[in-house]
Amino acid sequence: MARETITGVAMLCEDGRVWALPRPCRHHHVFSLAAFMQKPVDPCEQGFMTSAGRFVSREDAMAIVRANNGPWTTSDTGRRELYSEDVW
């Protein structure tokens, strides 16, 4: 069975909406898209989408990437949270 991987950035809004964009987008791209569409995304939790189609927090995303042994574009400095710069 294939392991779950990180496929893109995402934001989970207080009202339950999830905004997501595929790699190599960054979280600021989601903010820009929402602003363009005149749909505020604050307050929200920044996180990631997975190959299973689920939203995960930055901490859960880091655990997924570590379980898959990377890939890393920056060194794993022992941080608890994943940033898109770490993986693409």
Beta strands, then each sheet from edge to edge (+ up, - down):
strand 1: 6-13
strand 2: 18-22
strand 3: 44-50
strand 4: 55-57
sheet 1: 2+ 1- 3+ 4-
end
